[in-house]
Amino acid sequence: MTYIREQAIRGLKAGDVFTVTRTFTENDTVAFGEISRDMNPIHYDERFAAAKDFRGKICHGLLVGGMITEVGGKLAGWHPE
């Protein structure tokens, strides 16, 4: 059982904070690009990303933003008393 789910079982209160980390792989980025049809070269081409002043290719923002669903999924079934 995860910390987030364990905390939800014990009870949540205002101010609780949860941290989720993940490293996205090249395959994750490619798959997300295919699904979303976002083929912006900033996600796939080192030289293009560098020309835009990034240190390297960048992950799709919505792929990263989707991590919030991990927290929501782990809190599933929780409800305030």
C-alpha positions as protocol buffer text, in pm:
chain_id: "A"
residue {
  index: 1
  type: MET
  ca { x: 0 y: 0 z: 0 }
}
residue {
  index: 2
  type: THR
  ca { x: 129 y: 345 z: -82 }
}
residue {
  index: 3
  type: TYR
  ca { x: 189 y: 629 z: 159 }
}
residue {
  index: 4
  type: ILE
  ca { x: -82 y: 836 z: -8 }
}
residue {
  index: 5
  type: ARG
  ca { x: -343 y: 562 z: 35 }
}
residue {
  index: 6
  type: GLU
  ca { x: -231 y: 491 z: 392 }
}
residue {
  index: 7
  type: GLN
  ca { x: -266 y: 860 z: 478 }
}
residue {
  index: 8
  type: ALA
  ca { x: -610 y: 872 z: 317 }
}
residue {
  index: 9
  type: ILE
  ca { x: -721 y: 577 z: 531 }
}
residue {
  index: 10
  type: ARG
  ca { x: -594 y: 749 z: 846 }
}
residue {
  index: 11
  type: GLY
  ca { x: -771 y: 1067 z: 739 }
}
residue {
  index: 12
  type: LEU
  ca { x: -680 y: 1373 z: 539 }
}
residue {
  index: 13
  type: LYS
  ca { x: -676 y: 1726 z: 671 }
}
residue {
  index: 14
  type: ALA
  ca { x: -621 y: 2071 z: 528 }
}
residue {
  index: 15
  type: GLY
  ca { x: -253 y: 2127 z: 460 }
}
residue {
  index: 16
  type: ASP
  ca { x: -162 y: 1764 z: 387 }
}
residue {
  index: 17
  type: VAL
  ca { x: 97 y: 1745 z: 110 }
}
residue {
  index: 18
  type: PHE
  ca { x: 177 y: 1455 z: -122 }
}
residue {
  index: 19
  type: THR
  ca { x: 477 y: 1433 z: -353 }
}
residue {
  index: 20
  type: VAL
  ca { x: 489 y: 1214 z: -662 }
}
residue {
  index: 21
  type: THR
  ca { x: 803 y: 1171 z: -870 }
}
residue {
  index: 22
  type: ARG
  ca { x: 861 y: 991 z: -1195 }
}
residue {
  index: 23
  type: THR
  ca { x: 1119 y: 976 z: -1471 }
}
residue {
  index: 24
  type: PHE
  ca { x: 961 y: 968 z: -1816 }
}
residue {
  index: 25
  type: THR
  ca { x: 1138 y: 758 z: -2076 }
}
residue {
  index: 26
  type: GLU
  ca { x: 1186 y: 827 z: -2443 }
}
residue {
  index: 27
  type: ASN
  ca { x: 921 y: 559 z: -2508 }
}
residue {
  index: 28
  type: ASP
  ca { x: 675 y: 741 z: -2280 }
}
residue {
  index: 29
  type: THR
  ca { x: 725 y: 1063 z: -2473 }
}
residue {
  index: 30
  type: VAL
  ca { x: 693 y: 894 z: -2812 }
}
residue {
  index: 31
  type: ALA
  ca { x: 376 y: 709 z: -2706 }
}
residue {
  index: 32
  type: PHE
  ca { x: 219 y: 1026 z: -2566 }
}
residue {
  index: 33
  type: GLY
  ca { x: 307 y: 1216 z: -2883 }
}
residue {
  index: 34
  type: GLU
  ca { x: 137 y: 951 z: -3094 }
}
residue {
  index: 35
  type: ILE
  ca { x: -174 y: 949 z: -2878 }
}
residue {
  index: 36
  type: SER
  ca { x: -200 y: 1328 z: -2851 }
}
residue {
  index: 37
  type: ARG
  ca { x: -70 y: 1393 z: -3205 }
}
residue {
  index: 38
  type: ASP
  ca { x: 169 y: 1649 z: -3059 }
}
residue {
  index: 39
  type: MET
  ca { x: 474 y: 1600 z: -3276 }
}
residue {
  index: 40
  type: ASN
  ca { x: 641 y: 1931 z: -3188 }
}
residue {
  index: 41
  type: PRO
  ca { x: 1013 y: 1874 z: -3253 }
}
residue {
  index: 42
  type: ILE
  ca { x: 1097 y: 2021 z: -2913 }
}
residue {
  index: 43
  type: HIS
  ca { x: 997 y: 1679 z: -2774 }
}
residue {
  index: 44
  type: TYR
  ca { x: 1203 y: 1475 z: -3021 }
}
residue {
  index: 45
  type: ASP
  ca { x: 1499 y: 1671 z: -3160 }
}
residue {
  index: 46
  type: GLU
  ca { x: 1796 y: 1772 z: -2942 }
}
residue {
  index: 47
  type: ARG
  ca { x: 1916 y: 2041 z: -3186 }
}
residue {
  index: 48
  type: PHE
  ca { x: 1571 y: 2198 z: -3215 }
}
residue {
  index: 49
  type: ALA
  ca { x: 1532 y: 2205 z: -2835 }
}
residue {
  index: 50
  type: ALA
  ca { x: 1878 y: 2360 z: -2799 }
}
residue {
  index: 51
  type: ALA
  ca { x: 1787 y: 2627 z: -3056 }
}
residue {
  index: 52
  type: LYS
  ca { x: 1494 y: 2717 z: -2828 }
}
residue {
  index: 53
  type: ASP
  ca { x: 1732 y: 2751 z: -2529 }
}
residue {
  index: 54
  type: PHE
  ca { x: 1646 y: 2419 z: -2361 }
}
residue {
  index: 55
  type: ARG
  ca { x: 1919 y: 2189 z: -2232 }
}
residue {
  index: 56
  type: GLY
  ca { x: 1764 y: 1903 z: -2423 }
}
residue {
  index: 57
  type: LYS
  ca { x: 1436 y: 1761 z: -2543 }
}
residue {
  index: 58
  type: ILE
  ca { x: 1146 y: 1836 z: -2313 }
}
residue {
  index: 59
  type: CYS
  ca { x: 861 y: 1614 z: -2205 }
}
residue {
  index: 60
  type: HIS
  ca { x: 505 y: 1704 z: -2307 }
}
residue {
  index: 61
  type: GLY
  ca { x: 352 y: 1930 z: -2045 }
}
residue {
  index: 62
  type: LEU
  ca { x: 24 y: 1740 z: -2039 }
}
residue {
  index: 63
  type: LEU
  ca { x: 210 y: 1412 z: -1987 }
}
residue {
  index: 64
  type: VAL
  ca { x: 371 y: 1559 z: -1678 }
}
residue {
  index: 65
  type: GLY
  ca { x: 46 y: 1728 z: -1571 }
}
residue {
  index: 66
  type: GLY
  ca { x: -131 y: 1393 z: -1593 }
}
residue {
  index: 67
  type: MET
  ca { x: 62 y: 1279 z: -1287 }
}
residue {
  index: 68
  type: ILE
  ca { x: -211 y: 1436 z: -1074 }
}
residue {
  index: 69
  type: THR
  ca { x: -426 y: 1139 z: -1168 }
}
residue {
  index: 70
  type: GLU
  ca { x: -186 y: 916 z: -976 }
}
residue {
  index: 71
  type: VAL
  ca { x: -269 y: 1100 z: -656 }
}
residue {
  index: 72
  type: GLY
  ca { x: -641 y: 1097 z: -737 }
}
residue {
  index: 73
  type: GLY
  ca { x: -632 y: 726 z: -810 }
}
residue {
  index: 74
  type: LYS
  ca { x: -466 y: 651 z: -479 }
}
residue {
  index: 75
  type: LEU
  ca { x: -724 y: 859 z: -295 }
}
residue {
  index: 76
  type: ALA
  ca { x: -1011 y: 681 z: -469 }
}
residue {
  index: 77
  type: GLY
  ca { x: -1272 y: 578 z: -222 }
}
residue {
  index: 78
  type: TRP
  ca { x: -1168 y: 836 z: 36 }
}
residue {
  index: 79
  type: HIS
  ca { x: -1436 y: 1071 z: 158 }
}
residue {
  index: 80
  type: PRO
  ca { x: -1444 y: 1316 z: 445 }
}
residue {
  index: 81
  type: GLU
  ca { x: -1634 y: 1205 z: 752 }
}
